[in-house]
Amino acid sequence: MDAKYADLRRATDETAAVDAHAHNLIPAGSALPLICCFSEADGDVLALDPRSLSFKRILRDIAALYNCDASLEKVEEFRRAQGLSSITSKCFKAANISAIVVDDWATFDNTLELESHESFVPKVYRVMRIENLAEAIINGVSVFFLFEIIAAYRSGLEINPSVSKKDAEDGLRQELTSRRPLRIKNKNLIDYLFIRSLEIAVLFHLPMQIHTGFGDENLDLRKCNPLNLRALLDGERFAECQIVLLHALYPFSREASHLASAYSQVNLDVGLAIPKLSVQGITSSLKELLELAPIKKVMFSTDGYAFPETYYLGTKRAREVVYRVLSAACKDGDLTIHEAIEAVEDIFRRNALNLYRLNVANESVQQNTTSIDGTSTSSLSCSEKDGVLFVRMVWNDASGQHRCRVVPADRFYRTVRNKGVGLGIAAAGFTSFSDAPADGTNLTCTGEIRLVADMSTLLRIPWSRDEEMVMADMQISSGEASEYCPRNALRKMAKVLLDEFNVTVKAGFENEFYLLTKLASEEHDQWVPYDNSSYCSTSAFDGASSILKEVYSCLKAADIVVEQIHAEGGNGQFEITLKYVMCTLAADNQIYAREIIKSVARKHGVIATFLPKPDLNDHGSGLHVHLSLWENDQNVFMGSSKYNYFGMSRIGERFLAGVYHHLPSILAFTAPHPHCYERIQPNTFSGAYLCWGKENKEAPLRTSCPPGMPLDFVSNFEIKSFDGCANPHLGLAAIIAAGIDGLKRGLKEWCLLQNQILQIVMPNTKGYRMTCLGLWNHLLRTKFCMN
């Protein structure tokens, strides 16, 4: 070894790996022969495997680990003498794996339960295989996460993103006529399962693993070229998905590298090819993956299965080949040694941790506390999660208050992550002005709910690097969502809209807030505006640039995309606009964004307030939200040549009509505090009238035609009567529920009627100036919308 690369060699050998795709082990006495861990072959072909290059090398590697003769008979003899628990401990310790992600639908003989693997590796996670789940349901098997699909092994990767529900139903009928237990083969049904699963994965921010390249003997390699996925990846529909292509895409590694470089959604996995190819084959495959693909998109896995030796072999060979490829890249000048060491961390750990949002310390396996059969052996030592002292479990209650429980990191990862923490049920109904349940809730000091971490939202706190925060769901003792959980309320509404109308909602929030600085005086300190500059003032941005730059960096670190920042009209008032994303993610992002803005401001000695009207003599602060409707990869809120009502489609018109019809009730969620109505006043661009309008910023519902759009069409609508007092999950849930009602009841006439009222009222609004609270009462008296 070149001494110049000693640090790179050390990093490659010692980095505790995250195995991002593997399978269950099998117990002692299984009928599966050990020779199966050497090859993907089966039947008569397997008997010839000892003559392959990889077999001879693998046998020597195992024999060296066991310190026995390099023959299959001697290795099997050693295994029997040591016992499976001892062998498994030895393999995992040598592999130095800190976590495994297990596809536990493997059909090997008598596989071990997922929990059994926790005796040998610090962290174990499950992959849900979509086709097998569907087959289990159809075959009547009870099934209890990451998503995974094996379409390439069934019908190929040329997935039809436009496959219809009717095509899938026809395919299911054909499948149901075949022999049980059912094995799904119909392409339309597989494609439909894939598309709907990917939609759900996007909704819940879960990556999807896709089997590609060589593997099972029943695949048609001609249909496994990943370039077949381009029809799926093009367009907006799945622009926010994350997919992982498995098996190093062999023999399509070069095509995979191109795909990962061209599409933000595509990530690559090196499993199975390591160690099943020759050393030259593995090296060539990894080099081809890295020719174009960003290193941040390539991750390690063993594709280990059945035998613990497969985990060891996959890790051992991966370390050797990664070192070989990266040291060559250093010699060629592609990387510096420091950059190569960073690449090692990325490939073996960081990429998987970030993509799958896993919670894994830099732990390595030493010894085990229990055997694979449940009997005591030796001990497993896991270091505390590196550098993290506390985990904040954050929730936003019904009154819009940000609250958190802070748990020491070691306790969180040991027990709380899985079991949650208790919370008195009365806290679900606390008001914004008192830590006591609101009148009429009937909540008392009796009863408890559990705060359970949604690990997909885990975030290393950018302004406090020794802490993490995670969004918490409210659950009852059975593990079901509590009726008081705002996040679940939004998920339920989004699911109804998707299930009944095949439509999803994307949302983007505009955060308006004031920065206040302390003015010290002899009498008393007071908080005053950070500056007195005007709307979009360059001097205002310059004055607060150090704060705003750090806010932007923290938002970026949290994967929250900022579209623009500017000074607003109030003294010391600013706006940060977030990019539209799926509504569930938008609400989570909004809570994190507010935490980031307030915390960074506090760090700089100022206060960021989102109050709707902190100064009655200055502008109010809103939380305007833009919403659009999507079906497949199309914006279906927008009109078309077939139907166009003021720029809206029929579905867009009816959805907006439902929101308009229920707007007085929606305000209970989007403007829940009496203080909110100090802001919602005429002539303040805050939506004080019950009306809608195209590009009308006085209307609470504004249809929007951004630059570049044809003037005859609109892309989305904005709700202006939404502010920082609101819980964003409940606000969006109320809006979607109203839109669903509009779709179900075909409330198109309300838009028509409103347009007539708009034309009459808006030219002379003097007699109609009323706050939304007053308008609500007015509507109830006149029964204007009740018929």
Secondary structure by P-SEA (a helix, b strand, c coil): ccccaaaaaaaaacccccccbbbbbbccccccccccccccccccccccccccaaaaaaaaaaaaaacccccaaaaaaaaaaacaaaaaaaaaaaacccccccccccccccccccccccccccbbbbbbbaaaaaaaaaaccccccbbbbcccccccccccccccaaaaaaaaaaaaacccccccccaaaaaaaaaaaaaaaaaabbbbbbbcccccccccccccccccccccccccccccbbbbbccccccaaaaaaaaaaccccbbbbbccccccccaaaaaaaaaaaacccccccbbbbccccccaaaaaaaaaaaaaaaaaaaaaaaaaccccaaaaaaaaaaaacaaaaaaacccccccccccccccccccccbbbbbcccccccbbbbccccccbbbbbbbbcaaaaaaccccbbbbbcccccccccccccccccccccccccccccccccccccccccccbbbbbbbbbccccccccccaaaaaaaaaaaaaaaccbbbbbbbbbbbbbbbbbbcccbbbbccccccccccaaaaaaaaaaaaaaaaaaaaaccccccccccccccbbbbbbccccaaaaaaaaaaaaaaaaaaaaaacbbbbccccccccbbbbbbbbbbbbbcccccccccccccccccccaaaaaaaaaaaaaaaaaaaccccccccccccccccccccccccccccccccbbbbbcccccccccccccccccccccaaaaaaaaaaaaaaaaaaacaaaaaaaaaaaaaacccccccccccaaaaaaaaaaaccccc
